[in-house]
Amino acid sequence: MMKGLCFNRKHLCIPYAAFLILFVIAPLIVIFYYAFTNGQGNFTFDNFVNFFTNTNTIGTLLYGFAVAIVTTLVCLIIAYPTAYILARSKFKKKYVLLLLFILPMWINFTLRITALKEILSVLEGNISAYPFLNSVIGMTYDFLPFMILPLYTSLLKLDNSLLEAASDLGANKFTVFLRVTLPLSVPGIVSGVTMVLLPSMTNYVVLDMLYNSTFIPGSLIFSYFSAYDWNNGSLISLVLLIIVFIVTLVTNRFSDNEKDKRVAIL
Amino acid sequence: MSKSENIIELIDVKKVFDDDTIAVDNFNLEVKKGEFVTFLGPSGCGKTTTLRMIAGFELPTSGKILLNGEDISRLPPNKRPVNTVFQKYALFPHLNVYENIAFGLRLKKIENTYANDKGDRYTKKERLTKAEIDKKVKKALEIVDLEGFEKRSVATLSGGQQQRIAIARAIVNEPEILLLDEPLGALDLKMRKEMQIELKNMHKKLGITFIYVTHDQEEALTMSDKIVVINDGDIQQIGTPTEIYNEPVNTFVADFIGESNIFNGTVVGNLKVKFCGATFDCLDDYEINQLVDVVVRPEDIKICSPAEGHLKGKVISSVFKGVHYEITVAIGKFEIIIQSTSTAPVGSTIGMRIEPDGIHLMEKVYTVNKYDGEITKNNTVKFGDGEFECDVTQLYPASRLDEEGYLITASGEKIDMTGVEVDVEVDTHDIQMSDDKDAGGAQGNIISMIYKGDHYRYIVRTEENEEDYVLSCPDTWNTGDLVSIIIPKDKIKLVLKPVGEDK
């Protein structure tokens, strides 16, 4: 038999490679191409210069950052105690409670955000008066389960005898939490933060549905693309891609410090 | 003994868990300063629960725990001057060896006395300085023989090393009592033996009181000054290893500590006991006709020629165990295990001698009669050389019998009970005697009657297999009378024998 026709395990990667080329590599090349060319197809750095000299785009980027960071913090503040109670309490119906937090994820996204919009309209009157607050509320509502689940799993795995050992060695309840529970839940915090911070930087759909806006980089890209300005839109995508890359590197570094890497369940 | 010698006292300590299981009951114990005390018992006997109550992880339902005379039973663990070595080490995975050991030291505040300008003395609570912590950690690592391990991550250590770090982490705080919860359970045999000796040496060197929990009787005998044998939440016996081994107070202790032959015996004369069909001299004084458990250690039985022995039997098996042979001998329907440095060929008949100091008698405590039984095709039960009417529906909840005698369970399943093996229990108060031979399910002779104040306790023995019925009766009968045994149908308790192996 001819060697070339022989099927071996390596060939199993062909569908995956094809997928990768079609949906990851090719779009990336296209983005690169557009980001470094002008409308006539000539190579240029103008888009870069435009982006970093335009206070409007830089402002949007920073605003997007602010929304993402505040959303992440709010999620963390809500999710940690929730996950702690779910994982550590002897409460028998806690799985029902956990389900209540997961349940919104099963409901159609459009329906959820439309409902939220109506509630906010009733509460605030004119919802466009509080863009930052509403962005944070919308994103928190959307991403909270992604923060709770990794925290829940890492707190659930926490060995009770470690907490007993700490109190045995003289730590009061607060010290036990600070010196043992919190450090050991860092992997959960890291994966929760990764799962909330990165999407909330670019997820413009929530904002777009709450009120049409160009407040965050995601919506900026959309507005450029709808105006057939592929070049500037691609450049912003590229900048975001680089930011995401850097953030991922940093968070990976964090979880590498922990000996057993905990993979979030989502 | 003066009170001040006791470092810890447990007074009537009882622990009932949420699901109403009684883990520890009526626990009274005094531990002297510097003692090595071991809680020994099978798993689930309440020994770990007791330890956890001393540590403060569990609060006793009732009773008191006194430390140096002060009641500490309601104090949280961090307020107690005791430290624990956990079964699975419980080292902090996010901290290195140094930080693990320093954990307790960093939280500790000690009183320092100063003098101010005017010469007045005052005390201040202060944390330990870095240099002090360094010194203590280094010393603790020296004690457990792991110098230079400060910077290592705990995940890179072997089981034995982790165990040493766990010990170092506890003793570095200089606790008044060190609690060890089966600390060597996860180590292999050789490592365990090494650590046993090291722990014993550490105990001598440090002078701290050790309370050690184990289910390994050999470990307990090797290491302890005092052993507390626990079963089902109750203390069975407290004593030195020698006392526990040589003078077990009941058959549980005898059976749990070392290997034992346990027989039913009857006291037949002054310092004479009959078991296995022979009469022996013994050292324990009991009333004549008293039923006793006879415990004989396998090494206390000496092999001799058939003519010289108290007992004669046939060798069934002989297994070489390294130091000795373990020989099983059949004497009629009894089996006896002997440990001896010499052996005898399988199938040969040998004689056995047991000296009086090798025979330990224990009073039988009777509240119920227990038998092995079998259900017949008439839905009666056979046990103790007799056959009795019984209620087989008690074996399955909400079941009933149909016209053909099959058992119908609550779910409608039809079961033929013929030949099913059951455990039978009958209370001593529920057995009656009759001189009508055919009135009862079994017949036997009264072999013993003991007056117990308001009633007599009788023992009726059947002829065929020498099964005993113990019963209480206010009427007077005579020893040797042939009687039949009557048990009301509803007083026979049946329990299905567990299928397959015990858990």
Contacts between the chains, C-beta under 8 A, distances in Angstrom:
chain1	res1	chain2	res2	distance
A	159	B	88	8.0
A	159	B	90	6.9
A	161	B	86	5.3
A	161	B	88	6.4
A	161	B	90	4.1
A	162	B	90	5.3
A	162	B	92	6.2
A	162	B	93	8.0
A	164	B	55	8.0
A	164	B	57	5.4
A	164	B	77	7.1
A	164	B	84	7.7
A	164	B	86	7.5
A	164	B	90	7.0
A	165	B	84	7.2
A	165	B	86	6.1
A	165	B	90	4.1
A	165	B	91	7.9
A	165	B	92	7.5
A	166	B	92	7.6
A	166	B	103	7.1
A	167	B	56	7.7
A	167	B	76	6.8
A	167	B	77	4.4
A	167	B	78	4.9
A	168	B	55	6.1
A	168	B	56	7.7
A	168	B	57	7.8
A	168	B	77	5.0
A	168	B	78	7.4
A	168	B	82	7.8
A	168	B	83	6.0
A	168	B	84	4.9
A	169	B	78	7.7
A	169	B	83	6.8
A	169	B	103	5.2
A	169	B	104	3.6
A	169	B	107	6.7
A	169	B	169	7.1
A	169	B	170	8.0
A	169	B	173	6.7
A	170	B	78	4.9
A	170	B	104	5.3
A	170	B	107	4.3
A	170	B	108	6.1
A	170	B	173	7.1
A	171	B	78	5.7
A	171	B	103	7.8
A	171	B	107	5.6
A	172	B	76	7.7
A	172	B	78	5.5
A	175	B	107	6.5
A	179	B	103	7.4
A	180	B	92	6.3
A	183	B	94	4.6
A	184	B	92	8.0
A	184	B	93	7.2
A	184	B	94	5.8
A	186	B	94	7.8
A	258	B	94	7.4
A	259	B	93	6.6
A	259	B	153	7.1
A	259	B	155	5.1
A	260	B	93	7.9
